[in-house]
Amino acid sequence: MSEVNSQPRLFRFGMFELDSVTGELRKDGKSRPRIRDQALQILIMLLEKSDDVVSRDELREQLWPADTFVDFDHGLNTAINQVRTALGDSAANPKFIQTLPRRGYRFIGPVQIAARDNAMTGVGAGAENYDQIVEGPGPRTEALTSGAEEMRSSILSDPRDLPVVRKESVRILFSLIQLMYLIFYIIFLVRLSFAEAVLNDWGRYAFTVFVVLMLAATIGIPVRLYLLMAMAFRYQGLNEKFRKLFPFVLVLDEMWALTPFLCVQQIGLGLAIATAAALLYLPFSQRSLLLMGGGGSR
C-alpha cells in the first residue's frame, strides 16, 4: 500500500463506514463481513481517490509487485467482485464502483474521510472517537467538522441520510428542473405585459413584485443555462459548485415562487398556493439530488 493509503482513516459513504486500520465495514452502525487482502486495499484506494479514475496499471503496481507471478486480470476481477458483494453493488447498475472498460475503476458515491487518532490504531481500540479531521483529495470529499451533528439536525439534508442514486437518474431529474425554470422565465418575459396588467391589481406592492420577478427571470436564465451545461457535459465537482451557489439559488427560487399567484384567476387560489409550495421546495430538492448522485460530474 502507498504511504497515503497506509494512514489510519475512517471512510463514510452512503450507509457504510470503513475503518482502514481494522478493515471493519459497518452498515448503519452494524458490522458486516470483513473485506480482506487485495479487496480491502482496492476499496481504500478507490475511496482515497473518490471521483477519480484509478487505472488498472495503478492497481497492479500497488497490489501486485513486478516480481509477483499471478493472473492479474483474474485476481483483480475477483477482488472487485468481493468489494461489490460486500457493498451490495453491481457492475450493471453501480451505486459505488463504476467500471470504465480498458481504463480502470472509479468510486462514484460521496465520501467523507476522517483521520483516526494515532493512539487508537490498535485492533482493540474504539472505533467511534476520531478527533483529527482531514480533507480528502476528491472534489466530492467533505471534511468532517465539529458541527456535523448540527447539520444533520437542520432542515437541510445530510449526505449520510440520503440514499445513493444512479447518476444517470440524477442527471435527468436535475436537468428537467433546470429546463422547467428556463421555460418559466422565457414565458414570463414573453408575457411581460400580461404580468404587468395582473400586478396592477396588487396595489402599492405591484412595482416591487414586478421588479423582483423581472430580476429573478433575467438572472435566472444564465444560472439555469450554466447548470444545464454543467450537467450535460458532466462538469467536475458540480456538487461543490452548487453548494456554494445554493444560498443565491435559494433566494432566486423563493422569489420565483410568487409567480403562480399571477395566474390565480385562471387556476384558482388553491392550486396557486399548492404550486407555490412546490416551487418553494424545489431548491432543496435540487441540492438533495446532487448529494444523492455525488455531484453528477461524471
Stockholm file with secondary structure:
# STOCKHOLM 1.0

chainA/1-298         MSEVNSQPRLFRFGMFELDSVTGELRKDGKSRPRIRDQALQILIMLLEKSDDVVSRDELREQLWPADTFVDFDHGLNTAINQVRTALGDSAANPKFIQTLPRRGYRFIGPVQIAARDNAMTGVGAGAENYDQIVEGPGPRTEALTSGAEEMRSSILSDPRDLPVVRKESVRILFSLIQLMYLIFYIIFLVRLSFAEAVLNDWGRYAFTVFVVLMLAATIGIPVRLYLLMAMAFRYQGLNEKFRKLFPFVLVLDEMWALTPFLCVQQIGLGLAIATAAALLYLPFSQRSLLLMGGGGSR
#=GR chainA/1-298 SS CCHHHHSCEEEEETTEEEETTTCCEEETTEEECCCCHHHHHHHHHHHHTTTSEEEHHHHHHHHSCTTCCSCHHHHHHHHHHHHHHHHTCCSSSCSSEEEETTTEEEECSCCEEEECCGGGCSTTSCSSCCCEECCCSSTTCBCCCTTHHHHHHSSSCCGGGSCCCCHHHHHHHHHHHHHHHHHHHHHHHHTHHHHHHHHGGGGGGHHHHHHHHHHHHHHHHHHHHHHHHHHHTTCTTHHHHHHHHHHHHHHHHHHHTTGGGGGHHHHCHHHHHHHHHHHHHHHHHHHHHHHHHTTSCC
#=GC SS_cons         CCHHHHSCEEEEETTEEEETTTCCEEETTEEECCCCHHHHHHHHHHHHTTTSEEEHHHHHHHHSCTTCCSCHHHHHHHHHHHHHHHHTCCSSSCSSEEEETTTEEEECSCCEEEECCGGGCSTTSCSSCCCEECCCSSTTCBCCCTTHHHHHHSSSCCGGGSCCCCHHHHHHHHHHHHHHHHHHHHHHHHTHHHHHHHHGGGGGGHHHHHHHHHHHHHHHHHHHHHHHHHHHTTCTTHHHHHHHHHHHHHHHHHHHTTGGGGGHHHHCHHHHHHHHHHHHHHHHHHHHHHHHHTTSCC
//
